[in-house]
Amino acid sequence: MESTLTKLKSQKLAALQPELPVVPDKVKVILAFLVVYLVWGSTYVAIRFTLESMPPFLMVAIRFLIAGVLMFGWTMMRGEPRPQKAHIMPTAVLGVLLLVFGSTGVVLAERSVPSGLVSLLVATVPVYIVLLQWLRPGGVAPGKRVVAGLIVGILGLALLLNPDKFAAKNGIDMMGVVCVLVGSLGSAVGALYARSAKLPASQQVAAGMEMLFAGVVLFIIAACAGEFSYFQHFNVSLKSALALAYLIVFGSMLAFSAYGWLLKAVPADRVSTYAYVNPVVAVFLGWSLAGESITAQTVVGAAVILSAVLLITRPGPTAQLVAACEHEA
């Protein structure tokens, strides 16, 4: 009897004690950050390699359809809750905004713009987020620090792009720049929409659905663009095929899984640091693997843009939005 009373008292005391937060394994956190930093930073040069022997829309369609099937199938095998009908439209919209606009804008730009420069232009996503929050009905005006970041970011873009280069014989392709800037706008709109969208509880399930919808839409676009009429699979080089496999397995599945885990394990403002680490990785890999030139003006412009991103995303609620924006280069 006495032992039973003792057990009951112990159970009551245990129930009254607050649960201690689970501290994530530091090694896992470091490894996850390395994956997000290095893999997502390397996707830009991998995209360039795929474009050497594959048409842009069809390449992205294949990537996201295969990655979506694998991601969705993997989550179902793990016993994740099945998505509901109410999840279909929101994930389809996000798939279009984040992947059809965001990622495809990057791919179209990389046909004529160096991958390192494209990665720096993608860093404008936080700028778009701040502006959209400000301009929407009932929006909140940004603080002085964020305004300073916007001004610095615009100056950095002007320095990086240098309007004189557009007129040069081997200058920057304006249409390529427009593609990546429009794609970044789509990503920013998607990040804001994701805040109120009814999505599956599992981020992996949501990502799988978004990639599936994006893949289907992109196959339709590829057909309308006539890419099926001239694409021959036997003309795909081994280099392009390996780069596509890398994008599917590492860029779309492994890195996103690490990213989703980090959002639950560490503060979102730390996760958002990928916004200014990925371009550094991309510029270095573009120089070392793809022979892209790095000038002093590029280095200074990159430093100015990344400083602007740092001003905008730290600290404050904008960091939460930047981290919520699924990177899918």
MIDO-526133 format. One record per residue (C-alpha): residue number from 1; x, y, z. Coordinates in nm, 2 decimals, always signed. Example, Ala and Ser with C-alpha at 12.3 -4.5 7.8 and 13.67 -1.06 7.14 Angstrom:
# MIDO-526133
+-----+--------+--------+--------+
: pos :      X :      Y :      Z :
+-----+--------+--------+--------+
:   1 :  +1.23 :  -0.45 :  +0.78 :
:   2 :  +1.37 :  -0.11 :  +0.71 :
+-----+--------+--------+--------+
This chain:
# MIDO-526133
+-----+--------+--------+--------+
: pos :      X :      Y :      Z :
+-----+--------+--------+--------+
:   1 :  +0.00 :  +0.00 :  +0.00 :
:   2 :  +0.28 :  +0.24 :  +0.10 :
:   3 :  +0.47 :  +0.17 :  -0.22 :
:   4 :  +0.15 :  +0.24 :  -0.43 :
:   5 :  +0.11 :  +0.58 :  -0.25 :
:   6 :  +0.47 :  +0.66 :  -0.31 :
:   7 :  +0.43 :  +0.59 :  -0.69 :
:   8 :  +0.12 :  +0.80 :  -0.71 :
:   9 :  +0.30 :  +1.09 :  -0.54 :
:  10 :  +0.59 :  +1.05 :  -0.78 :
:  11 :  +0.36 :  +1.06 :  -1.08 :
:  12 :  +0.19 :  +1.37 :  -0.95 :
:  13 :  +0.52 :  +1.55 :  -0.89 :
:  14 :  +0.64 :  +1.45 :  -1.24 :
:  15 :  +0.32 :  +1.59 :  -1.39 :
:  16 :  +0.36 :  +1.92 :  -1.21 :
:  17 :  +0.72 :  +1.96 :  -1.32 :
:  18 :  +0.76 :  +2.15 :  -1.65 :
:  19 :  +0.90 :  +1.96 :  -1.95 :
:  20 :  +1.25 :  +2.06 :  -2.03 :
:  21 :  +1.31 :  +2.16 :  -2.39 :
:  22 :  +1.48 :  +1.90 :  -2.61 :
:  23 :  +1.83 :  +2.03 :  -2.70 :
:  24 :  +1.92 :  +1.92 :  -3.05 :
:  25 :  +2.25 :  +1.73 :  -3.10 :
:  26 :  +2.52 :  +1.99 :  -3.19 :
:  27 :  +2.67 :  +1.76 :  -3.44 :
:  28 :  +2.34 :  +1.71 :  -3.62 :
:  29 :  +2.28 :  +2.09 :  -3.63 :
:  30 :  +2.63 :  +2.15 :  -3.78 :
:  31 :  +2.58 :  +1.88 :  -4.04 :
:  32 :  +2.24 :  +2.01 :  -4.13 :
:  33 :  +2.37 :  +2.37 :  -4.17 :
:  34 :  +2.66 :  +2.24 :  -4.39 :
:  35 :  +2.41 :  +2.06 :  -4.61 :
:  36 :  +2.19 :  +2.37 :  -4.65 :
:  37 :  +2.49 :  +2.60 :  -4.70 :
:  38 :  +2.69 :  +2.39 :  -4.94 :
:  39 :  +2.43 :  +2.19 :  -5.13 :
:  40 :  +2.19 :  +2.47 :  -5.19 :
:  41 :  +2.49 :  +2.70 :  -5.28 :
:  42 :  +2.61 :  +2.43 :  -5.53 :
:  43 :  +2.27 :  +2.40 :  -5.70 :
:  44 :  +2.34 :  +2.71 :  -5.91 :
:  45 :  +2.65 :  +2.56 :  -6.09 :
:  46 :  +2.47 :  +2.22 :  -6.11 :
:  47 :  +2.18 :  +2.39 :  -6.30 :
:  48 :  +2.43 :  +2.54 :  -6.54 :
:  49 :  +2.58 :  +2.20 :  -6.61 :
:  50 :  +2.23 :  +2.05 :  -6.69 :
:  51 :  +2.16 :  +2.33 :  -6.93 :
:  52 :  +2.46 :  +2.23 :  -7.15 :
:  53 :  +2.25 :  +1.95 :  -7.31 :
:  54 :  +1.89 :  +1.98 :  -7.18 :
:  55 :  +1.62 :  +2.24 :  -7.25 :
:  56 :  +1.53 :  +2.45 :  -6.95 :
:  57 :  +1.16 :  +2.38 :  -6.89 :
:  58 :  +1.18 :  +2.01 :  -6.95 :
:  59 :  +1.49 :  +1.98 :  -6.72 :
:  60 :  +1.31 :  +2.15 :  -6.43 :
:  61 :  +0.99 :  +1.95 :  -6.50 :
:  62 :  +1.19 :  +1.62 :  -6.48 :
:  63 :  +1.37 :  +1.73 :  -6.17 :
:  64 :  +1.07 :  +1.83 :  -5.97 :
:  65 :  +0.84 :  +1.55 :  -6.08 :
:  66 :  +1.09 :  +1.28 :  -5.99 :
:  67 :  +1.18 :  +1.46 :  -5.66 :
:  68 :  +0.82 :  +1.51 :  -5.58 :
:  69 :  +0.73 :  +1.14 :  -5.64 :
:  70 :  +1.03 :  +1.03 :  -5.43 :
:  71 :  +0.97 :  +1.28 :  -5.15 :
:  72 :  +0.59 :  +1.21 :  -5.13 :
:  73 :  +0.64 :  +0.84 :  -5.15 :
:  74 :  +0.90 :  +0.85 :  -4.88 :
:  75 :  +0.68 :  +1.04 :  -4.64 :
:  76 :  +0.39 :  +0.80 :  -4.70 :
:  77 :  +0.62 :  +0.50 :  -4.62 :
:  78 :  +0.73 :  +0.67 :  -4.30 :
:  79 :  +0.36 :  +0.69 :  -4.19 :
:  80 :  +0.31 :  +1.06 :  -4.23 :
:  81 :  -0.06 :  +1.17 :  -4.22 :
:  82 :  -0.21 :  +1.17 :  -4.57 :
:  83 :  -0.29 :  +1.52 :  -4.71 :
:  84 :  -0.65 :  +1.64 :  -4.71 :
:  85 :  -0.85 :  +1.78 :  -5.00 :
:  86 :  -0.81 :  +2.13 :  -4.84 :
:  87 :  -0.43 :  +2.10 :  -4.89 :
:  88 :  -0.45 :  +2.05 :  -5.27 :
:  89 :  -0.50 :  +2.41 :  -5.38 :
:  90 :  -0.26 :  +2.58 :  -5.14 :
:  91 :  +0.02 :  +2.34 :  -5.22 :
:  92 :  -0.05 :  +2.38 :  -5.60 :
:  93 :  -0.03 :  +2.76 :  -5.56 :
:  94 :  +0.29 :  +2.74 :  -5.37 :
:  95 :  +0.44 :  +2.50 :  -5.62 :
:  96 :  +0.37 :  +2.75 :  -5.90 :
:  97 :  +0.50 :  +3.05 :  -5.70 :
:  98 :  +0.81 :  +2.89 :  -5.55 :
:  99 :  +0.91 :  +2.65 :  -5.81 :
: 100 :  +0.75 :  +2.74 :  -6.15 :
: 101 :  +0.83 :  +3.10 :  -6.10 :
: 102 :  +1.12 :  +3.10 :  -5.84 :
: 103 :  +1.33 :  +2.81 :  -5.96 :
: 104 :  +1.25 :  +2.83 :  -6.33 :
: 105 :  +1.34 :  +3.20 :  -6.32 :
: 106 :  +1.68 :  +3.09 :  -6.20 :
: 107 :  +1.72 :  +2.83 :  -6.47 :
: 108 :  +1.61 :  +3.06 :  -6.75 :
: 109 :  +1.86 :  +3.33 :  -6.63 :
: 110 :  +2.15 :  +3.08 :  -6.61 :
: 111 :  +2.13 :  +3.03 :  -6.99 :
: 112 :  +2.30 :  +3.37 :  -7.03 :
: 113 :  +2.39 :  +3.50 :  -6.69 :
: 114 :  +2.68 :  +3.35 :  -6.48 :
: 115 :  +2.55 :  +3.13 :  -6.20 :
: 116 :  +2.73 :  +3.32 :  -5.93 :
: 117 :  +2.56 :  +3.64 :  -6.04 :
: 118 :  +2.22 :  +3.47 :  -6.05 :
: 119 :  +2.27 :  +3.35 :  -5.69 :
: 120 :  +2.34 :  +3.71 :  -5.58 :
: 121 :  +2.03 :  +3.83 :  -5.76 :
: 122 :  +1.82 :  +3.57 :  -5.57 :
: 123 :  +1.93 :  +3.74 :  -5.25 :
: 124 :  +1.67 :  +4.01 :  -5.34 :
: 125 :  +1.40 :  +3.79 :  -5.20 :
: 126 :  +1.41 :  +3.95 :  -4.85 :
: 127 :  +1.39 :  +4.29 :  -5.02 :
: 128 :  +1.07 :  +4.19 :  -5.20 :
: 129 :  +0.92 :  +4.05 :  -4.88 :
: 130 :  +0.97 :  +4.37 :  -4.70 :
: 131 :  +0.83 :  +4.58 :  -4.98 :
: 132 :  +0.52 :  +4.35 :  -5.02 :
: 133 :  +0.45 :  +4.36 :  -4.65 :
: 134 :  +0.47 :  +4.74 :  -4.67 :
: 135 :  +0.26 :  +4.79 :  -4.98 :
: 136 :  -0.02 :  +4.55 :  -4.91 :
: 137 :  -0.35 :  +4.69 :  -4.76 :
: 138 :  -0.29 :  +4.75 :  -4.39 :
: 139 :  +0.08 :  +4.68 :  -4.43 :
: 140 :  +0.34 :  +4.78 :  -4.18 :
: 141 :  +0.61 :  +5.03 :  -4.28 :
: 142 :  +0.96 :  +4.90 :  -4.23 :
: 143 :  +1.18 :  +5.04 :  -3.96 :
: 144 :  +1.49 :  +5.25 :  -4.01 :
: 145 :  +1.73 :  +4.96 :  -4.01 :
: 146 :  +1.52 :  +4.78 :  -4.28 :
: 147 :  +1.49 :  +5.09 :  -4.49 :
: 148 :  +1.87 :  +5.13 :  -4.47 :
: 149 :  +1.90 :  +4.76 :  -4.58 :
: 150 :  +1.67 :  +4.83 :  -4.88 :
: 151 :  +1.88 :  +5.13 :  -4.99 :
: 152 :  +2.20 :  +4.94 :  -4.95 :
: 153 :  +2.06 :  +4.65 :  -5.14 :
: 154 :  +1.96 :  +4.87 :  -5.43 :
: 155 :  +2.30 :  +5.03 :  -5.44 :
: 156 :  +2.46 :  +4.68 :  -5.43 :
: 157 :  +2.25 :  +4.57 :  -5.73 :
: 158 :  +2.35 :  +4.88 :  -5.92 :
: 159 :  +2.71 :  +4.82 :  -5.85 :
: 160 :  +2.69 :  +4.45 :  -5.93 :
: 161 :  +2.50 :  +4.48 :  -6.25 :
: 162 :  +2.66 :  +4.81 :  -6.37 :
: 163 :  +2.43 :  +4.94 :  -6.65 :
: 164 :  +2.73 :  +5.00 :  -6.87 :
: 165 :  +2.78 :  +4.62 :  -6.89 :
: 166 :  +2.44 :  +4.57 :  -7.07 :
: 167 :  +2.56 :  +4.77 :  -7.37 :
: 168 :  +2.89 :  +4.59 :  -7.39 :
: 169 :  +2.95 :  +4.32 :  -7.65 :
: 170 :  +3.00 :  +4.05 :  -7.38 :
: 171 :  +2.79 :  +4.22 :  -7.12 :
: 172 :  +2.51 :  +4.09 :  -6.89 :
: 173 :  +2.19 :  +3.97 :  -7.07 :
: 174 :  +1.91 :  +4.20 :  -6.95 :
: 175 :  +1.64 :  +3.93 :  -7.01 :
: 176 :  +1.83 :  +3.69 :  -6.80 :
: 177 :  +1.83 :  +3.94 :  -6.51 :
: 178 :  +1.46 :  +4.00 :  -6.56 :
: 179 :  +1.39 :  +3.63 :  -6.54 :
: 180 :  +1.57 :  +3.58 :  -6.20 :
: 181 :  +1.42 :  +3.90 :  -6.06 :
: 182 :  +1.06 :  +3.80 :  -6.16 :
: 183 :  +1.13 :  +3.45 :  -6.02 :
: 184 :  +1.25 :  +3.60 :  -5.69 :
: 185 :  +0.93 :  +3.81 :  -5.67 :
: 186 :  +0.73 :  +3.48 :  -5.71 :
: 187 :  +0.93 :  +3.33 :  -5.43 :
: 188 :  +0.86 :  +3.63 :  -5.20 :
: 189 :  +0.49 :  +3.62 :  -5.28 :
: 190 :  +0.49 :  +3.24 :  -5.20 :
: 191 :  +0.67 :  +3.30 :  -4.87 :
: 192 :  +0.40 :  +3.55 :  -4.77 :
: 193 :  +0.12 :  +3.33 :  -4.89 :
: 194 :  +0.26 :  +3.03 :  -4.70 :
: 195 :  +0.19 :  +3.21 :  -4.37 :
: 196 :  -0.18 :  +3.17 :  -4.41 :
: 197 :  -0.21 :  +2.88 :  -4.64 :
: 198 :  -0.36 :  +2.55 :  -4.52 :
: 199 :  -0.07 :  +2.31 :  -4.56 :
: 200 :  +0.00 :  +1.95 :  -4.44 :
: 201 :  +0.15 :  +1.94 :  -4.09 :
: 202 :  +0.46 :  +1.77 :  -4.24 :
: 203 :  +0.69 :  +2.00 :  -4.43 :
: 204 :  +0.82 :  +1.70 :  -4.63 :
: 205 :  +0.46 :  +1.61 :  -4.74 :
: 206 :  +0.39 :  +1.97 :  -4.84 :
: 207 :  +0.72 :  +1.99 :  -5.03 :
: 208 :  +0.65 :  +1.67 :  -5.21 :
: 209 :  +0.30 :  +1.79 :  -5.32 :
: 210 :  +0.44 :  +2.13 :  -5.43 :
: 211 :  +0.71 :  +1.96 :  -5.64 :
: 212 :  +0.46 :  +1.72 :  -5.80 :
: 213 :  +0.22 :  +2.01 :  -5.90 :
: 214 :  +0.52 :  +2.22 :  -6.03 :
: 215 :  +0.65 :  +1.92 :  -6.23 :
: 216 :  +0.31 :  +1.87 :  -6.40 :
: 217 :  +0.28 :  +2.24 :  -6.48 :
: 218 :  +0.63 :  +2.26 :  -6.61 :
: 219 :  +0.58 :  +1.96 :  -6.84 :
: 220 :  +0.28 :  +2.14 :  -6.99 :
: 221 :  +0.49 :  +2.46 :  -7.04 :
: 222 :  +0.77 :  +2.25 :  -7.20 :
: 223 :  +0.52 :  +2.10 :  -7.44 :
: 224 :  +0.38 :  +2.45 :  -7.53 :
: 225 :  +0.74 :  +2.58 :  -7.58 :
: 226 :  +0.80 :  +2.30 :  -7.83 :
: 227 :  +1.09 :  +2.14 :  -7.62 :
: 228 :  +0.96 :  +1.79 :  -7.68 :
: 229 :  +1.00 :  +1.83 :  -8.06 :
: 230 :  +1.38 :  +1.88 :  -8.05 :
: 231 :  +1.48 :  +1.71 :  -7.73 :
: 232 :  +1.66 :  +1.38 :  -7.77 :
: 233 :  +1.75 :  +1.19 :  -7.45 :
: 234 :  +2.05 :  +1.03 :  -7.61 :
: 235 :  +2.20 :  +1.37 :  -7.66 :
: 236 :  +2.21 :  +1.44 :  -7.29 :
: 237 :  +2.58 :  +1.44 :  -7.17 :
: 238 :  +2.69 :  +1.24 :  -6.87 :
: 239 :  +2.78 :  +1.57 :  -6.70 :
: 240 :  +2.43 :  +1.70 :  -6.74 :
: 241 :  +2.27 :  +1.38 :  -6.63 :
: 242 :  +2.48 :  +1.36 :  -6.32 :
: 243 :  +2.41 :  +1.72 :  -6.24 :
: 244 :  +2.03 :  +1.65 :  -6.28 :
: 245 :  +2.06 :  +1.35 :  -6.04 :
: 246 :  +2.25 :  +1.57 :  -5.79 :
: 247 :  +1.97 :  +1.84 :  -5.81 :
: 248 :  +1.70 :  +1.57 :  -5.75 :
: 249 :  +1.86 :  +1.38 :  -5.47 :
: 250 :  +2.07 :  +1.64 :  -5.29 :
: 251 :  +1.92 :  +1.98 :  -5.39 :
: 252 :  +1.55 :  +1.89 :  -5.37 :
: 253 :  +1.54 :  +1.61 :  -5.11 :
: 254 :  +1.84 :  +1.60 :  -4.88 :
: 255 :  +1.89 :  +1.98 :  -4.84 :
: 256 :  +1.52 :  +2.05 :  -4.80 :
: 257 :  +1.49 :  +1.78 :  -4.53 :
: 258 :  +1.78 :  +1.93 :  -4.35 :
: 259 :  +1.63 :  +2.27 :  -4.38 :
: 260 :  +1.29 :  +2.16 :  -4.25 :
: 261 :  +1.46 :  +1.99 :  -3.95 :
: 262 :  +1.66 :  +2.30 :  -3.88 :
: 263 :  +1.35 :  +2.52 :  -3.86 :
: 264 :  +1.23 :  +2.30 :  -3.58 :
: 265 :  +1.56 :  +2.27 :  -3.40 :
: 266 :  +1.71 :  +2.62 :  -3.40 :
: 267 :  +1.57 :  +2.98 :  -3.42 :
: 268 :  +1.45 :  +3.08 :  -3.77 :
: 269 :  +1.68 :  +3.38 :  -3.79 :
: 270 :  +1.98 :  +3.14 :  -3.78 :
: 271 :  +1.83 :  +2.93 :  -4.05 :
: 272 :  +1.77 :  +3.24 :  -4.27 :
: 273 :  +2.15 :  +3.29 :  -4.28 :
: 274 :  +2.15 :  +3.06 :  -4.59 :
: 275 :  +2.03 :  +3.37 :  -4.78 :
: 276 :  +2.37 :  +3.52 :  -4.76 :
: 277 :  +2.59 :  +3.21 :  -4.74 :
: 278 :  +2.46 :  +3.04 :  -5.05 :
: 279 :  +2.57 :  +3.32 :  -5.29 :
: 280 :  +2.92 :  +3.30 :  -5.15 :
: 281 :  +2.93 :  +2.93 :  -5.22 :
: 282 :  +2.78 :  +2.97 :  -5.56 :
: 283 :  +3.02 :  +3.24 :  -5.67 :
: 284 :  +3.32 :  +3.04 :  -5.56 :
: 285 :  +3.19 :  +2.72 :  -5.73 :
: 286 :  +3.11 :  +2.91 :  -6.04 :
: 287 :  +3.46 :  +3.04 :  -6.05 :
: 288 :  +3.63 :  +2.71 :  -5.97 :
: 289 :  +3.42 :  +2.46 :  -6.16 :
: 290 :  +3.26 :  +2.66 :  -6.44 :
: 291 :  +3.53 :  +2.91 :  -6.52 :
: 292 :  +3.32 :  +3.21 :  -6.44 :
: 293 :  +3.52 :  +3.53 :  -6.38 :
: 294 :  +3.52 :  +3.72 :  -6.06 :
: 295 :  +3.61 :  +4.09 :  -6.08 :
: 296 :  +3.68 :  +4.33 :  -5.80 :
: 297 :  +3.35 :  +4.50 :  -5.88 :
: 298 :  +3.17 :  +4.17 :  -5.84 :
: 299 :  +3.32 :  +4.11 :  -5.50 :
: 300 :  +3.23 :  +4.46 :  -5.38 :
: 301 :  +2.88 :  +4.44 :  -5.52 :
: 302 :  +2.83 :  +4.10 :  -5.35 :
: 303 :  +2.95 :  +4.23 :  -5.02 :
: 304 :  +2.71 :  +4.52 :  -5.04 :
: 305 :  +2.41 :  +4.31 :  -5.13 :
: 306 :  +2.48 :  +4.05 :  -4.86 :
: 307 :  +2.52 :  +4.33 :  -4.60 :
: 308 :  +2.18 :  +4.46 :  -4.71 :
: 309 :  +2.03 :  +4.11 :  -4.66 :
: 310 :  +2.19 :  +4.10 :  -4.31 :
: 311 :  +2.04 :  +4.43 :  -4.22 :
: 312 :  +1.69 :  +4.32 :  -4.34 :
: 313 :  +1.68 :  +3.98 :  -4.18 :
: 314 :  +1.84 :  +4.04 :  -3.84 :
: 315 :  +1.68 :  +4.06 :  -3.60 :
: 316 :  +1.30 :  +4.09 :  -3.63 :
: 317 :  +1.00 :  +3.91 :  -3.78 :
: 318 :  +1.13 :  +3.94 :  -4.14 :
: 319 :  +1.38 :  +3.67 :  -4.05 :
: 320 :  +1.09 :  +3.43 :  -3.99 :
: 321 :  +0.95 :  +3.50 :  -4.33 :
: 322 :  +1.29 :  +3.46 :  -4.50 :
: 323 :  +1.34 :  +3.12 :  -4.33 :
: 324 :  +0.98 :  +3.03 :  -4.43 :
: 325 :  +1.06 :  +3.09 :  -4.79 :
: 326 :  +1.15 :  +2.75 :  -4.93 :
: 327 :  +1.47 :  +2.78 :  -5.13 :
: 328 :  +1.45 :  +2.57 :  -5.44 :
: 329 :  +1.73 :  +2.68 :  -5.67 :
+-----+--------+--------+--------+
